[in-house]
């Protein structure tokens, strides 16, 4: 699994580097600015926003998993595509695998080759989601702010620890959207959307403007 996460991160970093080079080629040459050697590396700390997203999306992953009936956990949109259970276990695995790059550890059970197919039991999967999000929060919180610009040569010549936080956030959001689509396909409306729609109806009845569109 560790090799898989390294490959994913390397791919994203390579795409980012390629886009940056393309933009540089199309832009006017910047003025030459004398710099000390080695150049100073600056990093933007994504930590506050990552932790906000992690708290919100982690809770919503669990809410959605709880709302989906147990007999729907084996549903998949097509052959060869992850089922609902497999998506949740994939997310749980990522919540250990990605933070491992910045000091976390991965339990032996999660390292197993068949981890994503290890169970379809709803209660067990929800428990694993909760544990994995708690793990990710703990590891990310413990990473010193001063370390975000620390190089990670194994990920690429320009990679730093802060890139791992960014990758974690984008991966989490990607599968959150996927999980919402899966839930809708099996007839489940996300609980927070049910609440938002009820609130919107209440405001409409009172002659107040509705809020944001539901997911």
MOHUMO-V349430 format. One line per field, one symbol per residue. phi: phi as a letter, one per 30 degrees, with the letter a starting at -180 (. if undefined). psi: psi as a letter, one per 40 degrees, with the letter a starting at -180 (. if undefined). A space follows every 10 residues. Layout:
# MOHUMO-V349430
phi=???
psi=???
This chain:
# MOHUMO-V349430
phi=.eddddddde dddddddddd ddddddcddd ddcebdcddd ccbcddeedd dddddddedd ededddddee dcdcdbdadi cedeeddddd dddddcddde dbjdbcdedd deecedcdab dedddddddd dddddddddd dddeedcdcd dbedckdcdb dddddddddd dddedddddd dedddcicde eddedddddd dddddcicdd cdddd
psi=dddddddddd dddddddddd dddddeiihi ihhhiihiih hiihhedddd dddddddddd dddddddhid eeeeiidiie iiiddddddd ddddeddddd efeiihiddd eidfdeedie hddddddddd dddddddddd dehhdeedeh igdeeideii dddddddddd ddddeddddd dddddeehhh dddddddddd dddddefiii aiii.
